Amino acid sequence: MNITIRRATEADCPRLLELIRELAEFEKAPNEVTVTLEHFTDSGFGANPVWWAFVAEIDGFVQAFALYYVRYSTWKGQRLYLEDIIVTKEMRGRGLGKLLFDALITEAKEKGFSGMMWQVLDWNEPAINFYKKYNATLDDEWINCSLNFS
């Protein structure tokens, strides 16, 4: 198995959107993905990108990715916010998540960010156990809030 971790390119966007839909199925929310390929691509590779990603390829085919953006904390400064880390069902347990997570940690340190943040569903025990291996702080105090405009 030949694994390559690299930065995502615009050409990866259709495959990344496929994996996003796979994640939505896993999270029992298949109809919640409403972003178009055009909007997704422009948001990462247009004039003002708002997200960046690393992909994990096996033998030249993207099997996983980690997408992040920069979050600003008035208390801590710039932080890497991991929006999603997705590994295809067939490839879970082979170390792709660890390779991607380690790439994110390196990226955050190289950019001088004060840390990383992300969310995990309370029922996703495999992911929770994965993050615990990094001694991540899991905070059950804060409540997620959102507004939808479309």
C-alpha positions in Angstrom: 0.0 0.0 0.0 1.6 3.2 -1.2 0.3 6.2 0.9 0.9 9.8 0.0 -0.1 12.8 2.1 -0.2 16.0 0.2 -2.1 19.3 0.0 -5.4 19.2 -1.8 -5.7 20.7 -5.3 -8.6 22.1 -7.1 -8.8 18.9 -9.2 -9.5 17.0 -5.9 -12.7 18.8 -5.2 -15.1 16.4 -6.9 -13.6 13.5 -4.9 -13.6 15.5 -1.7 -17.3 16.2 -2.1 -17.9 12.4 -2.6 -16.2 11.8 0.7 -18.2 14.6 2.4 -21.4 12.8 1.3 -20.0 9.5 2.7 -19.4 11.3 6.0 -22.9 12.7 6.0 -24.3 9.1 5.5 -22.1 7.9 8.5 -23.4 10.8 10.6 -27.0 9.9 9.7 -27.5 13.2 7.9 -27.4 12.3 4.2 -29.7 15.2 3.1 -27.7 17.9 5.0 -25.0 18.3 2.4 -26.3 21.2 0.3 -23.0 22.8 -0.9 -22.5 22.7 -4.7 -19.3 21.6 -6.3 -18.8 25.1 -7.7 -19.2 26.8 -4.3 -17.0 24.2 -2.6 -14.3 24.6 -5.2 -14.4 28.4 -5.2 -14.3 28.5 -1.4 -11.0 26.5 -1.4 -9.4 27.7 -4.7 -11.1 30.9 -5.7 -9.9 34.5 -5.3 -10.4 34.4 -1.5 -10.0 30.8 -0.2 -11.4 30.1 3.2 -10.4 26.5 3.6 -7.4 24.3 3.0 -7.0 20.6 3.1 -4.6 17.6 3.1 -5.4 14.5 1.3 -4.3 10.9 1.8 -3.8 8.9 -1.4 -3.4 5.2 -1.7 -1.9 4.2 -5.0 -2.9 7.6 -6.5 -6.5 7.6 -5.3 -7.8 9.9 -2.6 -9.1 7.8 0.3 -9.1 10.4 3.1 -8.8 14.1 3.7 -8.7 16.7 6.5 -10.1 20.1 5.8 -9.4 23.1 8.0 -9.7 26.9 8.2 -8.2 29.6 10.4 -10.3 30.5 13.5 -9.5 33.5 15.6 -9.9 33.4 19.4 -9.8 36.7 21.3 -8.2 34.8 24.1 -5.7 32.7 22.2 -5.2 34.2 18.8 -5.1 32.2 15.5 -6.0 28.6 15.8 -6.4 25.8 13.2 -10.0 24.7 13.1 -10.4 21.1 11.8 -13.8 21.1 10.0 -13.6 17.5 8.9 -11.3 14.5 8.9 -12.7 11.8 6.6 -11.4 8.4 5.9 -13.4 6.1 3.6 -15.1 3.2 5.4 -12.8 0.7 3.6 -9.6 2.4 4.7 -10.4 3.1 8.4 -7.9 1.6 10.8 -4.9 1.8 8.4 -3.3 4.9 9.8 -4.6 7.4 7.3 -6.3 9.5 10.0 -3.1 9.6 12.1 -1.0 10.7 9.1 -3.5 13.5 8.3 -3.8 14.6 11.9 -0.1 14.7 12.3 0.1 16.9 9.1 -2.4 19.3 10.6 -0.4 19.5 13.8 2.7 20.3 11.8 0.9 22.9 9.7 -0.5 24.6 12.8 2.9 24.8 14.4 4.6 26.0 11.3 2.1 28.8 10.9 2.5 29.8 14.5 -1.1 29.0 15.5 -1.8 28.7 19.2 -3.5 25.3 18.8 -6.1 23.3 17.1 -9.8 22.9 17.7 -12.6 20.7 16.3 -15.8 19.0 17.2 -16.7 15.3 17.5 -20.1 13.7 17.9 -20.7 12.3 21.4 -21.6 8.9 19.9 -18.6 8.6 17.7 -16.5 6.5 20.0 -13.8 5.5 17.5 -13.1 9.2 16.8 -13.2 10.1 20.5 -10.7 7.3 21.3 -8.5 8.5 18.4 -8.4 12.0 19.8 -7.7 10.8 23.3 -4.5 9.2 22.0 -3.3 12.7 21.4 -4.3 13.8 24.9 -6.9 16.1 23.4 -9.1 18.0 25.8 -12.8 17.0 25.2 -15.0 19.8 26.5 -18.6 18.9 27.3 -19.3 22.4 28.8 -19.9 24.4 25.6 -23.1 24.1 23.5 -23.0 24.3 19.8 -25.1 27.1 18.2 -25.9 27.9 14.6 -28.1 29.9 12.3 -29.0 28.7 8.8 -29.7 31.1 6.0 -30.6 28.8 3.2 
